[in-house]
């Protein structure tokens, strides 16, 4: 099933990128451009990432707070505006 129709990225591809270490929507976007055009797939990507185990997320859970959902999107937007 397609997750990102703009770039033809499937759920399987997102999962594969996650297994290879892409643990955030931004990292998925860097790997395959999903979520960088219209943005309608970002929540779906977040849901896919939230279901799987991510080595980086597990490290973050040990010492740093992990943002999820809209908090993460808001934080990424703030970083973009600051740059």
PyMOL Python script that loads the backbone (N, CA, C, O; Angstrom):
from pymol import cmd

cmd.read_pdbstr("""\
ATOM      1  N   UNK A   1       0.839  -1.166   0.000  1.00  0.00           N
ATOM      2  CA  UNK A   1       0.000   0.000   0.000  1.00  0.00           C
ATOM      3  C   UNK A   1       0.894   1.243   0.000  1.00  0.00           C
ATOM      4  O   UNK A   1       1.919   1.290   0.680  1.00  0.00           O
ATOM      5  N   UNK A   2       0.481   2.243  -0.777  1.00  0.00           N
ATOM      6  CA  UNK A   2       1.250   3.479  -0.838  1.00  0.00           C
ATOM      7  C   UNK A   2       1.003   4.325   0.407  1.00  0.00           C
ATOM      8  O   UNK A   2      -0.134   4.506   0.841  1.00  0.00           O
ATOM      9  N   UNK A   3       2.080   4.830   0.961  1.00  0.00           N
ATOM     10  CA  UNK A   3       2.003   5.761   2.076  1.00  0.00           C
ATOM     11  C   UNK A   3       2.088   7.179   1.522  1.00  0.00           C
ATOM     12  O   UNK A   3       1.346   8.065   1.945  1.00  0.00           O
ATOM     13  N   UNK A   4       2.985   7.381   0.586  1.00  0.00           N
ATOM     14  CA  UNK A   4       3.200   8.693  -0.031  1.00  0.00           C
ATOM     15  C   UNK A   4       2.915   8.579  -1.521  1.00  0.00           C
ATOM     16  O   UNK A   4       3.701   8.008  -2.277  1.00  0.00           O
ATOM     17  N   UNK A   5       1.766   9.139  -1.936  1.00  0.00           N
ATOM     18  CA  UNK A   5       1.438   9.065  -3.356  1.00  0.00           C
ATOM     19  C   UNK A   5       2.264  10.039  -4.181  1.00  0.00           C
ATOM     20  O   UNK A   5       2.470   9.810  -5.373  1.00  0.00           O
ATOM     21  N   UNK A   6       2.739  11.113  -3.577  1.00  0.00           N
ATOM     22  CA  UNK A   6       3.529  12.094  -4.325  1.00  0.00           C
ATOM     23  C   UNK A   6       4.814  11.477  -4.879  1.00  0.00           C
ATOM     24  O   UNK A   6       5.223  11.786  -5.999  1.00  0.00           O
ATOM     25  N   UNK A   7       5.443  10.613  -4.101  1.00  0.00           N
ATOM     26  CA  UNK A   7       6.709  10.006  -4.512  1.00  0.00           C
ATOM     27  C   UNK A   7       6.635   8.494  -4.661  1.00  0.00           C
ATOM     28  O   UNK A   7       7.658   7.844  -4.874  1.00  0.00           O
ATOM     29  N   UNK A   8       5.437   7.927  -4.553  1.00  0.00           N
ATOM     30  CA  UNK A   8       5.258   6.489  -4.767  1.00  0.00           C
ATOM     31  C   UNK A   8       5.966   5.626  -3.734  1.00  0.00           C
ATOM     32  O   UNK A   8       6.511   4.576  -4.076  1.00  0.00           O
ATOM     33  N   UNK A   9       5.966   6.053  -2.474  1.00  0.00           N
ATOM     34  CA  UNK A   9       6.642   5.315  -1.415  1.00  0.00           C
ATOM     35  C   UNK A   9       5.621   4.418  -0.716  1.00  0.00           C
ATOM     36  O   UNK A   9       4.549   4.871  -0.315  1.00  0.00           O
ATOM     37  N   UNK A  10       5.967   3.160  -0.580  1.00  0.00           N
ATOM     38  CA  UNK A  10       5.057   2.189   0.035  1.00  0.00           C
ATOM     39  C   UNK A  10       5.326   2.040   1.530  1.00  0.00           C
ATOM     40  O   UNK A  10       6.359   2.474   2.042  1.00  0.00           O
ATOM     41  N   UNK A  11       4.376   1.420   2.211  1.00  0.00           N
ATOM     42  CA  UNK A  11       4.535   1.136   3.637  1.00  0.00           C
ATOM     43  C   UNK A  11       5.744   0.225   3.855  1.00  0.00           C
ATOM     44  O   UNK A  11       6.491   0.400   4.818  1.00  0.00           O
ATOM     45  N   UNK A  12       5.930  -0.732   2.974  1.00  0.00           N
ATOM     46  CA  UNK A  12       7.080  -1.639   3.089  1.00  0.00           C
ATOM     47  C   UNK A  12       8.395  -0.872   2.984  1.00  0.00           C
ATOM     48  O   UNK A  12       9.352  -1.183   3.694  1.00  0.00           O
ATOM     49  N   UNK A  13       8.448   0.122   2.108  1.00  0.00           N
ATOM     50  CA  UNK A  13       9.671   0.916   1.971  1.00  0.00           C
ATOM     51  C   UNK A  13       9.934   1.737   3.229  1.00  0.00           C
ATOM     52  O   UNK A  13      11.078   1.843   3.671  1.00  0.00           O
ATOM     53  N   UNK A  14       8.879   2.322   3.811  1.00  0.00           N
ATOM     54  CA  UNK A  14       9.042   3.087   5.048  1.00  0.00           C
ATOM     55  C   UNK A  14       9.560   2.168   6.152  1.00  0.00           C
ATOM     56  O   UNK A  14      10.466   2.539   6.898  1.00  0.00           O
ATOM     57  N   UNK A  15       8.986   0.972   6.254  1.00  0.00           N
ATOM     58  CA  UNK A  15       9.432   0.016   7.270  1.00  0.00           C
ATOM     59  C   UNK A  15      10.890  -0.382   7.050  1.00  0.00           C
ATOM     60  O   UNK A  15      11.645  -0.532   8.011  1.00  0.00           O
ATOM     61  N   UNK A  16      11.281  -0.550   5.803  1.00  0.00           N
ATOM     62  CA  UNK A  16      12.669  -0.910   5.503  1.00  0.00           C
ATOM     63  C   UNK A  16      13.619   0.213   5.900  1.00  0.00           C
ATOM     64  O   UNK A  16      14.674  -0.041   6.481  1.00  0.00           O
ATOM     65  N   UNK A  17      13.250   1.447   5.592  1.00  0.00           N
ATOM     66  CA  UNK A  17      14.090   2.585   6.001  1.00  0.00           C
ATOM     67  C   UNK A  17      14.172   2.668   7.521  1.00  0.00           C
ATOM     68  O   UNK A  17      15.223   3.001   8.069  1.00  0.00           O
ATOM     69  N   UNK A  18      13.064   2.367   8.209  1.00  0.00           N
ATOM     70  CA  UNK A  18      13.066   2.371   9.673  1.00  0.00           C
ATOM     71  C   UNK A  18      14.004   1.294  10.212  1.00  0.00           C
ATOM     72  O   UNK A  18      14.743   1.531  11.168  1.00  0.00           O
ATOM     73  N   UNK A  19      13.973   0.119   9.602  1.00  0.00           N
ATOM     74  CA  UNK A  19      14.876  -0.957  10.021  1.00  0.00           C
ATOM     75  C   UNK A  19      16.332  -0.578   9.794  1.00  0.00           C
ATOM     76  O   UNK A  19      17.226  -1.047  10.499  1.00  0.00           O
ATOM     77  N   UNK A  20      16.560   0.278   8.799  1.00  0.00           N
ATOM     78  CA  UNK A  20      17.920   0.727   8.498  1.00  0.00           C
ATOM     79  C   UNK A  20      18.336   1.923   9.346  1.00  0.00           C
ATOM     80  O   UNK A  20      19.433   2.455   9.171  1.00  0.00           O
ATOM     81  N   UNK A  21      17.453   2.358  10.283  1.00  0.00           N
ATOM     82  CA  UNK A  21      17.838   3.408  11.212  1.00  0.00           C
ATOM     83  C   UNK A  21      17.102   4.723  11.102  1.00  0.00           C
ATOM     84  O   UNK A  21      17.339   5.618  11.914  1.00  0.00           O
ATOM     85  N   UNK A  22      16.219   4.879  10.133  1.00  0.00           N
ATOM     86  CA  UNK A  22      15.443   6.122  10.016  1.00  0.00           C
ATOM     87  C   UNK A  22      14.281   6.049  10.991  1.00  0.00           C
ATOM     88  O   UNK A  22      13.307   5.338  10.743  1.00  0.00           O
ATOM     89  N   UNK A  23      14.373   6.777  12.099  1.00  0.00           N
ATOM     90  CA  UNK A  23      13.401   6.635  13.184  1.00  0.00           C
ATOM     91  C   UNK A  23      12.460   7.811  13.332  1.00  0.00           C
ATOM     92  O   UNK A  23      11.615   7.810  14.227  1.00  0.00           O
ATOM     93  N   UNK A  24      12.582   8.807  12.485  1.00  0.00           N
ATOM     94  CA  UNK A  24      11.703   9.968  12.545  1.00  0.00           C
ATOM     95  C   UNK A  24      11.170  10.262  11.147  1.00  0.00           C
ATOM     96  O   UNK A  24      11.768   9.836  10.159  1.00  0.00           O
ATOM     97  N   UNK A  25      10.056  10.981  11.050  1.00  0.00           N
ATOM     98  CA  UNK A  25       9.563  11.362   9.721  1.00  0.00           C
ATOM     99  C   UNK A  25      10.606  12.137   8.921  1.00  0.00           C
ATOM    100  O   UNK A  25      10.690  11.983   7.702  1.00  0.00           O
ATOM    101  N   UNK A  26      11.388  12.953   9.583  1.00  0.00           N
ATOM    102  CA  UNK A  26      12.428  13.718   8.883  1.00  0.00           C
ATOM    103  C   UNK A  26      13.491  12.779   8.295  1.00  0.00           C
ATOM    104  O   UNK A  26      13.952  12.990   7.174  1.00  0.00           O
ATOM    105  N   UNK A  27      13.872  11.755   9.042  1.00  0.00           N
ATOM    106  CA  UNK A  27      14.862  10.800   8.543  1.00  0.00           C
ATOM    107  C   UNK A  27      14.286   9.974   7.399  1.00  0.00           C
ATOM    108  O   UNK A  27      14.998   9.646   6.451  1.00  0.00           O
ATOM    109  N   UNK A  28      13.000   9.636   7.482  1.00  0.00           N
ATOM    110  CA  UNK A  28      12.343   8.942   6.370  1.00  0.00           C
ATOM    111  C   UNK A  28      12.352   9.848   5.151  1.00  0.00           C
ATOM    112  O   UNK A  28      12.632   9.391   4.042  1.00  0.00           O
ATOM    113  N   UNK A  29      12.050  11.125   5.340  1.00  0.00           N
ATOM    114  CA  UNK A  29      12.052  12.083   4.232  1.00  0.00           C
ATOM    115  C   UNK A  29      13.427  12.168   3.583  1.00  0.00           C
ATOM    116  O   UNK A  29      13.534  12.247   2.360  1.00  0.00           O
ATOM    117  N   UNK A  30      14.468  12.153   4.390  1.00  0.00           N
ATOM    118  CA  UNK A  30      15.830  12.197   3.850  1.00  0.00           C
ATOM    119  C   UNK A  30      16.152  10.941   3.048  1.00  0.00           C
ATOM    120  O   UNK A  30      16.891  10.988   2.065  1.00  0.00           O
ATOM    121  N   UNK A  31      15.584   9.819   3.482  1.00  0.00           N
ATOM    122  CA  UNK A  31      15.876   8.552   2.822  1.00  0.00           C
ATOM    123  C   UNK A  31      15.116   8.376   1.513  1.00  0.00           C
ATOM    124  O   UNK A  31      15.644   7.787   0.569  1.00  0.00           O
ATOM    125  N   UNK A  32      13.867   8.884   1.441  1.00  0.00           N
ATOM    126  CA  UNK A  32      13.064   8.570   0.249  1.00  0.00           C
ATOM    127  C   UNK A  32      12.131   9.695  -0.204  1.00  0.00           C
ATOM    128  O   UNK A  32      11.323   9.487  -1.109  1.00  0.00           O
ATOM    129  N   UNK A  33      12.223  10.872   0.398  1.00  0.00           N
ATOM    130  CA  UNK A  33      11.418  12.051   0.069  1.00  0.00           C
ATOM    131  C   UNK A  33       9.972  11.987   0.551  1.00  0.00           C
ATOM    132  O   UNK A  33       9.247  12.971   0.400  1.00  0.00           O
ATOM    133  N   UNK A  34       9.527  10.880   1.121  1.00  0.00           N
ATOM    134  CA  UNK A  34       8.152  10.782   1.597  1.00  0.00           C
ATOM    135  C   UNK A  34       7.889  11.868   2.635  1.00  0.00           C
ATOM    136  O   UNK A  34       8.674  12.049   3.565  1.00  0.00           O
ATOM    137  N   UNK A  35       6.794  12.581   2.474  1.00  0.00           N
ATOM    138  CA  UNK A  35       6.420  13.631   3.401  1.00  0.00           C
ATOM    139  C   UNK A  35       6.957  15.001   3.070  1.00  0.00           C
ATOM    140  O   UNK A  35       6.704  15.952   3.809  1.00  0.00           O
ATOM    141  N   UNK A  36       7.697  15.132   1.976  1.00  0.00           N
ATOM    142  CA  UNK A  36       8.308  16.428   1.657  1.00  0.00           C
ATOM    143  C   UNK A  36       7.525  17.249   0.641  1.00  0.00           C
ATOM    144  O   UNK A  36       7.889  18.394   0.374  1.00  0.00           O
ATOM    145  N   UNK A  37       6.459  16.696   0.066  1.00  0.00           N
ATOM    146  CA  UNK A  37       5.703  17.469  -0.914  1.00  0.00           C
ATOM    147  C   UNK A  37       4.430  18.019  -0.277  1.00  0.00           C
ATOM    148  O   UNK A  37       4.454  19.118   0.279  1.00  0.00           O
ATOM    149  N   UNK A  38       3.343  17.300  -0.341  1.00  0.00           N
ATOM    150  CA  UNK A  38       2.082  17.825   0.202  1.00  0.00           C
ATOM    151  C   UNK A  38       1.979  17.629   1.705  1.00  0.00           C
ATOM    152  O   UNK A  38       1.238  18.359   2.364  1.00  0.00           O
ATOM    153  N   UNK A  39       2.706  16.658   2.272  1.00  0.00           N
ATOM    154  CA  UNK A  39       2.725  16.436   3.713  1.00  0.00           C
ATOM    155  C   UNK A  39       1.578  15.602   4.262  1.00  0.00           C
ATOM    156  O   UNK A  39       1.522  15.357   5.467  1.00  0.00           O
ATOM    157  N   UNK A  40       0.672  15.166   3.413  1.00  0.00           N
ATOM    158  CA  UNK A  40      -0.482  14.424   3.919  1.00  0.00           C
ATOM    159  C   UNK A  40      -0.117  13.048   4.467  1.00  0.00           C
ATOM    160  O   UNK A  40      -0.923  12.442   5.172  1.00  0.00           O
ATOM    161  N   UNK A  41       1.062  12.545   4.166  1.00  0.00           N
ATOM    162  CA  UNK A  41       1.462  11.215   4.619  1.00  0.00           C
ATOM    163  C   UNK A  41       2.255  11.231   5.924  1.00  0.00           C
ATOM    164  O   UNK A  41       2.586  10.168   6.450  1.00  0.00           O
ATOM    165  N   UNK A  42       2.562  12.396   6.451  1.00  0.00           N
ATOM    166  CA  UNK A  42       3.431  12.478   7.622  1.00  0.00           C
ATOM    167  C   UNK A  42       2.826  11.751   8.827  1.00  0.00           C
ATOM    168  O   UNK A  42       3.540  11.048   9.542  1.00  0.00           O
ATOM    169  N   UNK A  43       1.542  11.910   9.055  1.00  0.00           N
ATOM    170  CA  UNK A  43       0.920  11.215  10.198  1.00  0.00           C
ATOM    171  C   UNK A  43       0.938   9.710  10.006  1.00  0.00           C
ATOM    172  O   UNK A  43       1.124   8.966  10.968  1.00  0.00           O
ATOM    173  N   UNK A  44       0.749   9.257   8.788  1.00  0.00           N
ATOM    174  CA  UNK A  44       0.804   7.816   8.505  1.00  0.00           C
ATOM    175  C   UNK A  44       2.219   7.297   8.764  1.00  0.00           C
ATOM    176  O   UNK A  44       2.395   6.224   9.341  1.00  0.00           O
ATOM    177  N   UNK A  45       3.218   8.056   8.337  1.00  0.00           N
ATOM    178  CA  UNK A  45       4.618   7.678   8.577  1.00  0.00           C
ATOM    179  C   UNK A  45       4.879   7.616  10.084  1.00  0.00           C
ATOM    180  O   UNK A  45       5.527   6.685  10.563  1.00  0.00           O
ATOM    181  N   UNK A  46       4.376   8.606  10.831  1.00  0.00           N
ATOM    182  CA  UNK A  46       4.547   8.599  12.286  1.00  0.00           C
ATOM    183  C   UNK A  46       3.911   7.354  12.901  1.00  0.00           C
ATOM    184  O   UNK A  46       4.471   6.751  13.816  1.00  0.00           O
ATOM    185  N   UNK A  47       2.750   6.979  12.396  1.00  0.00           N
ATOM    186  CA  UNK A  47       2.066   5.786  12.925  1.00  0.00           C
ATOM    187  C   UNK A  47       2.879   4.530  12.635  1.00  0.00           C
ATOM    188  O   UNK A  47       2.994   3.656  13.494  1.00  0.00           O
ATOM    189  N   UNK A  48       3.435   4.433  11.449  1.00  0.00           N
ATOM    190  CA  UNK A  48       4.253   3.268  11.089  1.00  0.00           C
ATOM    191  C   UNK A  48       5.490   3.216  11.984  1.00  0.00           C
ATOM    192  O   UNK A  48       5.851   2.152  12.488  1.00  0.00           O
ATOM    193  N   UNK A  49       6.129   4.347  12.177  1.00  0.00           N
ATOM    194  CA  UNK A  49       7.329   4.387  13.014  1.00  0.00           C
ATOM    195  C   UNK A  49       7.004   4.079  14.466  1.00  0.00           C
ATOM    196  O   UNK A  49       7.826   3.497  15.175  1.00  0.00           O
ATOM    197  N   UNK A  50       5.823   4.461  14.914  1.00  0.00           N
ATOM    198  CA  UNK A  50       5.429   4.227  16.295  1.00  0.00           C
ATOM    199  C   UNK A  50       5.164   2.774  16.617  1.00  0.00           C
ATOM    200  O   UNK A  50       5.198   2.377  17.781  1.00  0.00           O
ATOM    201  N   UNK A  51       4.898   1.963  15.580  1.00  0.00           N
ATOM    202  CA  UNK A  51       4.584   0.547  15.812  1.00  0.00           C
ATOM    203  C   UNK A  51       5.814  -0.328  15.888  1.00  0.00           C
ATOM    204  O   UNK A  51       5.770  -1.413  16.468  1.00  0.00           O
ATOM    205  N   UNK A  52       6.906   0.125  15.315  1.00  0.00           N
ATOM    206  CA  UNK A  52       8.092  -0.729  15.249  1.00  0.00           C
ATOM    207  C   UNK A  52       9.135  -0.350  16.270  1.00  0.00           C
ATOM    208  O   UNK A  52       9.119   0.752  16.818  1.00  0.00           O
ATOM    209  N   UNK A  53      10.031  -1.264  16.519  1.00  0.00           N
ATOM    210  CA  UNK A  53      11.145  -0.983  17.421  1.00  0.00           C
ATOM    211  C   UNK A  53      12.213  -0.217  16.663  1.00  0.00           C
ATOM    212  O   UNK A  53      12.535  -0.540  15.520  1.00  0.00           O
ATOM    213  N   UNK A  54      12.747   0.782  17.300  1.00  0.00           N
ATOM    214  CA  UNK A  54      13.782   1.594  16.667  1.00  0.00           C
ATOM    215  C   UNK A  54      14.961   1.675  17.630  1.00  0.00           C
ATOM    216  O   UNK A  54      14.796   2.132  18.761  1.00  0.00           O
ATOM    217  N   UNK A  55      16.135   1.246  17.210  1.00  0.00           N
ATOM    218  CA  UNK A  55      17.291   1.277  18.117  1.00  0.00           C
ATOM    219  C   UNK A  55      17.560   2.674  18.668  1.00  0.00           C
ATOM    220  O   UNK A  55      17.888   2.824  19.845  1.00  0.00           O
ATOM    221  N   UNK A  56      17.424   3.687  17.832  1.00  0.00           N
ATOM    222  CA  UNK A  56      17.679   5.049  18.301  1.00  0.00           C
ATOM    223  C   UNK A  56      16.628   5.474  19.315  1.00  0.00           C
ATOM    224  O   UNK A  56      16.952   6.145  20.295  1.00  0.00           O
ATOM    225  N   UNK A  57      15.377   5.094  19.095  1.00  0.00           N
ATOM    226  CA  UNK A  57      14.311   5.455  20.029  1.00  0.00           C
ATOM    227  C   UNK A  57      14.559   4.791  21.376  1.00  0.00           C
ATOM    228  O   UNK A  57      14.335   5.401  22.422  1.00  0.00           O
ATOM    229  N   UNK A  58      15.025   3.534  21.356  1.00  0.00           N
ATOM    230  CA  UNK A  58      15.312   2.836  22.609  1.00  0.00           C
ATOM    231  C   UNK A  58      16.421   3.537  23.374  1.00  0.00           C
ATOM    232  O   UNK A  58      16.357   3.624  24.600  1.00  0.00           O
ATOM    233  N   UNK A  59      17.436   4.040  22.682  1.00  0.00           N
ATOM    234  CA  UNK A  59      18.492   4.790  23.339  1.00  0.00           C
ATOM    235  C   UNK A  59      17.945   6.079  23.919  1.00  0.00           C
ATOM    236  O   UNK A  59      18.305   6.472  25.029  1.00  0.00           O
ATOM    237  N   UNK A  60      17.083   6.731  23.175  1.00  0.00           N
ATOM    238  CA  UNK A  60      16.499   7.981  23.652  1.00  0.00           C
ATOM    239  C   UNK A  60      15.648   7.748  24.887  1.00  0.00           C
ATOM    240  O   UNK A  60      15.640   8.575  25.800  1.00  0.00           O
ATOM    241  N   UNK A  61      14.934   6.636  24.926  1.00  0.00           N
ATOM    242  CA  UNK A  61      14.080   6.326  26.066  1.00  0.00           C
ATOM    243  C   UNK A  61      14.895   6.179  27.354  1.00  0.00           C
ATOM    244  O   UNK A  61      14.368   6.359  28.452  1.00  0.00           O
ATOM    245  N   UNK A  62      16.156   5.859  27.216  1.00  0.00           N
ATOM    246  CA  UNK A  62      16.983   5.640  28.399  1.00  0.00           C
ATOM    247  C   UNK A  62      17.397   6.946  29.072  1.00  0.00           C
ATOM    248  O   UNK A  62      17.686   6.952  30.269  1.00  0.00           O
ATOM    249  N   UNK A  63      17.430   8.044  28.333  1.00  0.00           N
ATOM    250  CA  UNK A  63      17.920   9.253  28.969  1.00  0.00           C
ATOM    251  C   UNK A  63      17.293  10.546  28.514  1.00  0.00           C
ATOM    252  O   UNK A  63      17.450  11.568  29.181  1.00  0.00           O
ATOM    253  N   UNK A  64      16.594  10.537  27.413  1.00  0.00           N
ATOM    254  CA  UNK A  64      16.014  11.772  26.903  1.00  0.00           C
ATOM    255  C   UNK A  64      14.531  11.579  26.641  1.00  0.00           C
ATOM    256  O   UNK A  64      14.095  10.475  26.314  1.00  0.00           O
ATOM    257  N   UNK A  65      13.751  12.649  26.785  1.00  0.00           N
ATOM    258  CA  UNK A  65      12.333  12.520  26.447  1.00  0.00           C
ATOM    259  C   UNK A  65      12.160  12.348  24.950  1.00  0.00           C
ATOM    260  O   UNK A  65      12.912  12.919  24.160  1.00  0.00           O
ATOM    261  N   UNK A  66      11.183  11.570  24.568  1.00  0.00           N
ATOM    262  CA  UNK A  66      10.889  11.330  23.162  1.00  0.00           C
ATOM    263  C   UNK A  66       9.572  12.006  22.832  1.00  0.00           C
ATOM    264  O   UNK A  66       8.555  11.763  23.482  1.00  0.00           O
ATOM    265  N   UNK A  67       9.599  12.856  21.818  1.00  0.00           N
ATOM    266  CA  UNK A  67       8.382  13.528  21.388  1.00  0.00           C
ATOM    267  C   UNK A  67       7.615  12.617  20.456  1.00  0.00           C
ATOM    268  O   UNK A  67       8.206  11.826  19.721  1.00  0.00           O
ATOM    269  N   UNK A  68       6.310  12.728  20.484  1.00  0.00           N
ATOM    270  CA  UNK A  68       5.518  11.930  19.568  1.00  0.00           C
ATOM    271  C   UNK A  68       4.405  12.776  18.991  1.00  0.00           C
ATOM    272  O   UNK A  68       4.060  13.824  19.537  1.00  0.00           O
ATOM    273  N   UNK A  69       3.854  12.323  17.898  1.00  0.00           N
ATOM    274  CA  UNK A  69       2.714  12.983  17.285  1.00  0.00           C
ATOM    275  C   UNK A  69       2.974  14.422  16.929  1.00  0.00           C
ATOM    276  O   UNK A  69       4.021  14.763  16.378  1.00  0.00           O
ATOM    277  N   UNK A  70       2.009  15.267  17.247  1.00  0.00           N
ATOM    278  CA  UNK A  70       2.097  16.675  16.882  1.00  0.00           C
ATOM    279  C   UNK A  70       3.214  17.394  17.608  1.00  0.00           C
ATOM    280  O   UNK A  70       3.720  18.395  17.100  1.00  0.00           O
ATOM    281  N   UNK A  71       3.617  16.921  18.780  1.00  0.00           N
ATOM    282  CA  UNK A  71       4.743  17.537  19.486  1.00  0.00           C
ATOM    283  C   UNK A  71       6.002  17.478  18.626  1.00  0.00           C
ATOM    284  O   UNK A  71       6.756  18.448  18.553  1.00  0.00           O
ATOM    285  N   UNK A  72       6.224  16.353  17.986  1.00  0.00           N
ATOM    286  CA  UNK A  72       7.405  16.190  17.142  1.00  0.00           C
ATOM    287  C   UNK A  72       7.318  17.086  15.918  1.00  0.00           C
ATOM    288  O   UNK A  72       8.310  17.704  15.530  1.00  0.00           O
ATOM    289  N   UNK A  73       6.150  17.164  15.309  1.00  0.00           N
ATOM    290  CA  UNK A  73       5.969  18.021  14.134  1.00  0.00           C
ATOM    291  C   UNK A  73       6.199  19.475  14.526  1.00  0.00           C
ATOM    292  O   UNK A  73       6.870  20.207  13.799  1.00  0.00           O
ATOM    293  N   UNK A  74       5.647  19.912  15.674  1.00  0.00           N
ATOM    294  CA  UNK A  74       5.846  21.272  16.157  1.00  0.00           C
ATOM    295  C   UNK A  74       7.322  21.550  16.424  1.00  0.00           C
ATOM    296  O   UNK A  74       7.826  22.620  16.087  1.00  0.00           O
ATOM    297  N   UNK A  75       8.011  20.587  17.030  1.00  0.00           N
ATOM    298  CA  UNK A  75       9.431  20.759  17.335  1.00  0.00           C
ATOM    299  C   UNK A  75      10.251  20.876  16.059  1.00  0.00           C
ATOM    300  O   UNK A  75      11.169  21.692  15.986  1.00  0.00           O
ATOM    301  N   UNK A  76       9.933  20.077  15.063  1.00  0.00           N
ATOM    302  CA  UNK A  76      10.648  20.153  13.790  1.00  0.00           C
ATOM    303  C   UNK A  76      10.391  21.489  13.119  1.00  0.00           C
ATOM    304  O   UNK A  76      11.305  22.072  12.536  1.00  0.00           O
ATOM    305  N   UNK A  77       9.175  21.980  13.189  1.00  0.00           N
ATOM    306  CA  UNK A  77       8.852  23.284  12.614  1.00  0.00           C
ATOM    307  C   UNK A  77       9.627  24.395  13.291  1.00  0.00           C
ATOM    308  O   UNK A  77      10.112  25.311  12.627  1.00  0.00           O
ATOM    309  N   UNK A  78       9.748  24.321  14.609  1.00  0.00           N
ATOM    310  CA  UNK A  78      10.509  25.333  15.359  1.00  0.00           C
ATOM    311  C   UNK A  78      11.972  25.298  14.967  1.00  0.00           C
ATOM    312  O   UNK A  78      12.609  26.346  14.859  1.00  0.00           O
ATOM    313  N   UNK A  79      12.512  24.115  14.755  1.00  0.00           N
ATOM    314  CA  UNK A  79      13.915  23.998  14.333  1.00  0.00           C
ATOM    315  C   UNK A  79      14.106  24.589  12.948  1.00  0.00           C
ATOM    316  O   UNK A  79      15.100  25.272  12.702  1.00  0.00           O
ATOM    317  N   UNK A  80      13.176  24.339  12.041  1.00  0.00           N
ATOM    318  CA  UNK A  80      13.261  24.882  10.678  1.00  0.00           C
ATOM    319  C   UNK A  80      13.219  26.406  10.701  1.00  0.00           C
ATOM    320  O   UNK A  80      13.957  27.058   9.963  1.00  0.00           O
ATOM    321  N   UNK A  81      12.355  26.981  11.549  1.00  0.00           N
ATOM    322  CA  UNK A  81      12.233  28.427  11.627  1.00  0.00           C
ATOM    323  C   UNK A  81      13.485  29.056  12.212  1.00  0.00           C
ATOM    324  O   UNK A  81      13.857  30.169  11.840  1.00  0.00           O
ATOM    325  N   UNK A  82      14.141  28.345  13.132  1.00  0.00           N
ATOM    326  CA  UNK A  82      15.340  28.870  13.766  1.00  0.00           C
ATOM    327  C   UNK A  82      16.546  28.851  12.824  1.00  0.00           C
ATOM    328  O   UNK A  82      17.481  29.636  12.991  1.00  0.00           O
ATOM    329  N   UNK A  83      16.522  27.970  11.855  1.00  0.00           N
ATOM    330  CA  UNK A  83      17.677  27.817  10.956  1.00  0.00           C
ATOM    331  C   UNK A  83      17.749  28.903   9.910  1.00  0.00           C
ATOM    332  O   UNK A  83      18.663  28.907   9.085  1.00  0.00           O
TER     333      UNK A  83
END
""", "prot")
cmd.dss("prot")
cmd.show_as("cartoon", "prot")
cmd.util.cbc("prot")
cmd.orient("prot")
